[in-house]
Amino acid sequence: MEMERNRGKRHVIGLTGSMGAGKSAAAKILAGYIPVLDLDAVNAGLLEAGGEGSRLLGTYAWVPFRENGAVDRSEMAARMFADPVKRKQAEEILHPLLWKAMEDWIQDKPVCAVEVPLLFETGSADRFDSIWCVTCRESTAINRLIRWRGFTEAGARERLQYQFPAEKKARASDVVLHNDGTLDALREQIEVALHQEGIYECVIH
């Protein structure tokens, strides 16, 4: 199946899902059709040495820094996860920077997608024309987090509990991509969704 872009239609997709669901895999496939921005990558850039996020977060003594001047992202995440006050302080600095970067990026893109891990948790659904949610069985997500992210089973379950339930995200989304199978199966769902939303038309040869 080949896809042809429909021209002249402004459309920004918010791509989300729980940890371990496979958002990055979906984003990589989707990037073969339309531009995709990874807000996690933008966030990482903000926290590098000299980044605006690093500079502003330096006002808080609890924020951990590496020797090279970059924020220790892993340690900061652990501290934020354990303390809602710290999480709120960091989010009040980083979220406006992330949304500004996103708005600047989408300006010249009639059709695009933005990968937003905590889209619903941050109350940002209204920033997008449609929401696509990548989902999978909890056991699949836990196994992926253990295998690819180095979590213990208990740690994986704890992090998943911090996020909105996958079922709640799916119900609030316009498109649900089920990702317990192969990448080819995921690609087929993405192509169908692009066609159904009027972004692409299928050309079958």
Backbone torsions as a table, in degrees:
resi	resn	phi	psi	omega
1	MET	NA	131.1	173.8
2	GLU	-110.6	157.0	-175.9
3	MET	-123.0	138.9	174.9
4	GLU	-115.2	130.8	-179.6
5	ARG	-69.7	135.2	168.2
6	ASN	-82.5	128.7	-174.5
7	ARG	-91.4	154.5	171.2
8	GLY	79.9	16.0	-180.0
9	LYS	-117.3	118.3	178.6
10	ARG	-80.6	126.3	-177.8
11	HIS	-156.6	122.4	177.9
12	VAL	-118.0	119.7	-178.9
13	ILE	-95.4	135.1	169.7
14	GLY	-98.7	115.4	-178.1
15	LEU	-100.9	122.2	-175.8
16	THR	-143.2	-173.8	-178.8
17	GLY	151.9	165.3	-179.1
18	SER	-75.5	163.8	176.8
19	MET	-56.9	136.1	177.3
20	GLY	85.0	-4.5	-178.2
21	ALA	-74.4	-27.6	179.7
22	GLY	108.8	33.1	178.4
23	LYS	-58.8	-42.3	-177.0
24	SER	-65.6	-37.3	177.4
25	ALA	-65.1	-43.0	178.2
26	ALA	-64.3	-42.1	179.9
27	ALA	-62.5	-39.7	-179.7
28	LYS	-64.5	-41.7	177.9
29	ILE	-66.7	-46.4	-177.9
30	LEU	-61.1	-32.2	-179.7
31	ALA	-65.7	-14.3	174.6
32	GLY	-74.5	-11.4	-177.9
33	TYR	-117.1	-39.5	-178.0
34	ILE	-140.6	160.5	176.8
35	PRO	-64.3	141.2	179.6
36	VAL	-131.3	130.8	176.7
37	LEU	-106.8	131.2	177.4
38	ASP	-98.9	107.8	-178.3
39	LEU	-67.7	-24.6	174.3
40	ASP	-63.0	-40.4	178.4
41	ALA	-67.2	-38.8	176.6
42	VAL	-62.3	-43.6	179.1
43	ASN	-60.6	-42.3	179.0
44	ALA	-60.6	-39.7	178.3
45	GLY	-64.8	-38.6	178.6
46	LEU	-63.1	-27.5	-175.5
47	LEU	-96.0	2.1	175.4
48	GLU	-71.9	165.1	177.2
49	ALA	-57.6	128.1	-179.0
50	GLY	86.2	-7.7	179.2
51	GLY	-71.3	153.2	-176.8
52	GLU	-62.9	-36.1	178.2
53	GLY	-63.9	-44.3	178.0
54	SER	-60.2	-43.3	-178.2
55	ARG	-62.1	-46.8	-177.3
56	LEU	-72.5	-36.3	179.0
57	LEU	-70.0	-19.5	179.1
58	GLY	-62.3	-11.9	177.5
59	THR	-74.9	-13.6	179.4
60	TYR	-103.3	124.3	-177.2
61	ALA	-65.9	-24.5	-176.2
62	TRP	-78.2	-15.1	-177.7
63	VAL	-73.8	123.4	-176.8
64	PRO	-85.1	136.7	178.5
65	PHE	-118.7	147.8	173.3
66	ARG	-83.6	170.4	-178.4
67	GLU	-62.1	-28.8	-177.8
68	ASN	-83.2	2.1	177.7
69	GLY	95.1	-3.7	177.1
70	ALA	-85.0	151.9	175.2
71	VAL	-69.2	137.7	173.9
72	ASP	-77.1	95.0	-171.7
73	ARG	-62.1	-40.9	-177.9
74	SER	-64.9	-45.6	-179.9
75	GLU	-69.3	-38.5	178.7
76	MET	-63.5	-41.6	178.9
77	ALA	-60.7	-41.0	179.6
78	ALA	-63.5	-41.3	-179.7
79	ARG	-69.9	-38.6	177.2
80	MET	-65.9	-40.0	-178.5
81	PHE	-64.1	-32.6	-176.9
82	ALA	-86.5	-14.3	-173.1
83	ASP	-140.4	107.6	-179.3
84	PRO	-58.9	-31.2	179.2
85	VAL	-66.0	-46.2	178.0
86	LYS	-62.6	-41.3	179.3
87	ARG	-60.5	-44.1	-179.8
88	LYS	-63.9	-41.1	179.4
89	GLN	-61.5	-45.1	-179.1
90	ALA	-67.8	-41.8	-178.6
91	GLU	-65.3	-35.8	179.6
92	GLU	-64.8	-25.5	176.3
93	ILE	-87.4	-47.3	-170.2
94	LEU	-80.1	-38.5	-175.3
95	HIS	-59.4	-46.7	177.5
96	PRO	-59.8	-35.8	178.2
97	LEU	-66.7	-39.9	179.7
98	LEU	-66.5	-45.4	-179.4
99	TRP	-66.5	-36.1	176.7
100	LYS	-63.6	-43.8	178.5
101	ALA	-61.7	-40.4	179.6
102	MET	-64.9	-47.1	-178.6
103	GLU	-61.2	-40.1	177.7
104	ASP	-63.5	-40.0	-175.9
105	TRP	-68.9	-38.7	-174.4
106	ILE	-80.6	-8.5	-172.0
107	GLN	-54.4	-42.8	-174.6
108	ASP	-102.9	22.0	-176.3
109	LYS	-123.5	104.0	-178.9
110	PRO	-60.5	-35.2	178.2
111	VAL	-134.3	128.3	-179.4
112	CYS	-162.3	174.8	177.7
113	ALA	-136.4	151.2	177.9
114	VAL	-128.0	123.2	178.1
115	GLU	-82.4	116.0	-175.3
116	VAL	-127.1	98.9	-175.8
117	PRO	-55.8	-43.8	-176.1
118	LEU	-110.1	47.2	-175.3
119	LEU	-58.9	-50.6	-178.6
120	PHE	-73.5	-38.1	-178.2
121	GLU	-63.2	-28.5	179.9
122	THR	-95.1	4.6	177.8
123	GLY	63.2	37.2	-173.3
124	SER	-109.5	16.7	-177.2
125	ALA	-59.7	-33.4	-176.3
126	ASP	-73.9	-1.2	176.4
127	ARG	-81.8	-8.3	-172.0
128	PHE	-124.3	154.5	178.5
129	ASP	-78.3	-30.8	174.2
130	SER	-151.9	154.4	-179.6
131	ILE	-114.3	127.2	174.8
132	TRP	-110.2	127.0	-178.0
133	CYS	-115.4	124.4	174.9
134	VAL	-91.1	128.7	-176.4
135	THR	-136.7	161.0	177.1
136	CYS	-159.7	172.6	175.9
137	ARG	-65.2	148.3	-179.4
138	GLU	-57.9	-39.7	-179.6
139	SER	-62.6	-37.2	177.5
140	THR	-65.0	-45.1	-179.6
141	ALA	-62.1	-43.8	-179.4
142	ILE	-63.5	-44.0	178.9
143	ASN	-61.3	-39.1	178.8
144	ARG	-67.1	-41.1	179.6
145	LEU	-65.6	-36.2	177.3
146	ILE	-68.8	-45.6	-174.3
147	ARG	-73.8	-43.5	-171.1
148	TRP	-103.5	-21.1	-176.3
149	ARG	-113.7	-3.2	175.9
150	GLY	77.3	17.0	178.3
151	PHE	-76.7	152.0	163.3
152	THR	-78.9	166.1	178.6
153	GLU	-62.3	-42.0	179.5
154	ALA	-63.9	-40.9	179.4
155	GLY	-65.3	-39.7	179.1
156	ALA	-64.2	-44.4	179.8
157	ARG	-64.2	-38.4	-179.8
158	GLU	-63.9	-44.7	-179.6
159	ARG	-65.3	-39.2	179.3
160	LEU	-65.0	-33.5	179.0
161	GLN	-69.2	-24.7	178.7
162	TYR	-69.1	-29.2	-178.0
163	GLN	-89.6	164.7	173.9
164	PHE	-60.1	146.1	176.8
165	PRO	-57.3	143.9	-178.4
166	ALA	-58.0	-37.2	-179.3
167	GLU	-65.0	-38.2	179.2
168	LYS	-65.8	-41.4	178.2
169	LYS	-63.8	-42.9	-178.3
170	ALA	-62.4	-42.7	-178.8
171	ARG	-63.8	-30.3	-177.4
172	ALA	-90.7	4.4	-175.4
173	SER	-103.9	156.6	177.2
174	ASP	-83.1	-32.1	-179.9
175	VAL	-132.2	134.1	176.2
176	VAL	-117.8	122.3	179.3
177	LEU	-105.4	115.3	-178.3
178	HIS	-87.5	122.8	-171.1
179	ASN	-125.6	53.8	171.2
180	ASP	-98.4	-8.3	-174.8
181	GLY	-104.9	-140.9	-175.6
182	THR	-88.7	166.6	175.8
183	LEU	-66.2	-32.7	177.0
184	ASP	-62.8	-39.7	178.4
185	ALA	-65.2	-39.0	177.8
186	LEU	-66.0	-41.4	179.0
187	ARG	-61.4	-41.8	179.6
188	GLU	-61.0	-41.3	178.2
189	GLN	-64.3	-38.9	179.6
190	ILE	-65.9	-42.0	179.2
191	GLU	-63.9	-41.6	177.7
192	VAL	-62.1	-43.5	-178.8
193	ALA	-64.9	-41.4	177.6
194	LEU	-60.0	-40.5	179.3
195	HIS	-68.9	-44.7	-177.0
196	GLN	-65.3	-32.2	179.6
197	GLU	-84.7	2.0	175.9
198	GLY	78.2	13.6	-179.7
199	ILE	-81.6	-38.7	179.4
200	TYR	-130.9	153.7	168.5
201	GLU	-112.4	140.4	-179.1
202	CYS	-76.7	134.5	173.8
203	VAL	-120.3	109.3	-176.1
204	ILE	-100.4	125.9	179.6
205	HIS	-111.2	NA	NA
